[in-house]
Amino acid sequence: MTLAEQVASTRRAVVRLLSQKVGEQTDRPLMQLLVLKYIHVLDIHSQAVIAERLLIDAPAVSRLVDRLEEDGLVERRAGENRRCVRLEITDAGRKEFQALQRATEWLDEEAKAYLAPEEFEELSRLLEKLQGGLQRLASAPPGPNPCGPSRKDE
């Protein structure tokens, strides 16, 4: 199995387990809780950036935020210009976010059952290193096309 396949498979297992654990505490879908996390913990206040992080399109994020706003968990505020809004989490949103926080803490403890403490720390360190390197690679300008110029390049 390739590294990409291993990461994708692990991601599916993590999402499945988090969804199950979150479902024990709230009826709110995991994606909505992730939006709350991005706003509250990662200090991301733009729907476009949230869409990029969640790997979904902007209209899907807009629908997620609409629902969170209807439920009083998020507020849209004026942004830097008229076209932008700034997302802010409410106290009710922070309380709802705690379900995700508890679930991720539970998952960390479960993962530690399969790895020795030093293995867990090493895996965490290696994942951070790999993530940083791949993020730099993804943000680098594209290099020359090894197959020659495309029609776009001509």
N, C-alpha and C positions, 0 to 999 in steps of 0.2 A: 504494500500500500504506500502511495506517495505521501510526502509531508502534507500536501494540500488535502488529500483524502483523509488523513488522520485528524487534521485540524477540523475539517468539516464534520467528520463523524463525532468527534469530541464535542463540538459546538452543538450538534443536534441533541446529544445526550444531556448536556448542561441545560439547554433550553427546555427540554422535556421535563427534567427533574425540577427546575425552577418553577415552571408552570404548575406542576403538581403541588409543590410546597406552597406557592403563593395562593393556589386555589383553596387550600385548607384555611386560609386567613381572610380572603377577600374574593368577591366575585369579579373584581377588576382584572381585565386581561393583562398579561405580562407586558405587551407592547406599550400600554398606557403607563404602566409603572416605570418602564424604561424611559419614557419621555419625562416623567417626574424626576427620575434620577439625573438625566442630562441637565435639566434646569437647576435642580437643587444642589447636586454634588459637583457636577462637572462645570457648572456656571455657563452653560450654553443657553442662550436666550433667543436664538434664531431658528425658525422652522426649517430653513434651508439646510443649516448645519445638522440639525437633528435628522432630517431625511437622509443626508449623506451618511451619518453614523449608523442609522438603522438599516441602511441599504434598501430603502423604499422610496417611492416617488413623493414629490411635494404635496400633491393632492391627498395622498394617504395620511401624511403627517397633519395636514390641515384638518382632516376629519377626526383624527385622534385628539388634536388640541381642541376642536369644537366640542367634543364630548367631555373632555376634562374641564373646559370652561363652563359648560352647562351644569356640570356636577359641582362647581365651585372649588375645583382643585387647582386651577390655573387662571391667571388673569392676563389679558393682552393689554399692554400699555404702549403709549406712543414710543416709537423708536427714534433713530437718528434723523430720519426724514419721513415724509408722508407715506412712502411706499413700504416702510418697514415697521414691524411691531416688535416689541420686546416682551418675551414671555416671562412671567413671574409666578412662582409657586405660592400657594396660600397656606395658611396653617393647617387647613383640612388636607391639602395635598401632601404636606410634610408627614402628617399622621398616616395617610394612606401609603406613602412611600416606605414606611417602616416595615410593611409586609415583605417588600422586596429585600430590604436590608436584612431582615431576619432569615429569609430564605437563602440569601447568598452566604451568610455566616454559617447556616446549617450545611450548605453544600461544601464549603471549605472544610468543615469538620469531617464530613463524610469522605471527602477526597483524602484526607490525612490518614484514614483507616487503610488505604491502599499503598501509601508511601511512607517511608521512614521520614522523620523530621528533616534530616539533611537533604533527602531526595525532594521533599516538598519545596524547601527553600531553593534548591538548585533548579527545579522545574520553573518556579516563579521567576528566578533570575534569568534563565535562558529564554523564557517566553517574552519577558520585557526586552531583552536584547534583540531577539528576532523581530518583535513588533516594531521597535525603533528603526532597525535596519530596513524593514520592508516599507515603513512609512516614508523614510528618506528616498527609497527607490521609487515609490509611487509618486512622489512629488517632484522628482527630477525631470528635467525636460527630456523628451524622447530622443533616443540616439538615432543614428542612421539606420535605415531599413536594410537588413542583410539580404533581402530578396530584391533589392533595387527600388527605384522610386515608384510610388503608387501614382495613379491618375491624379490624385489630389495634390501630389508633390510637383507634378509637371506644370 
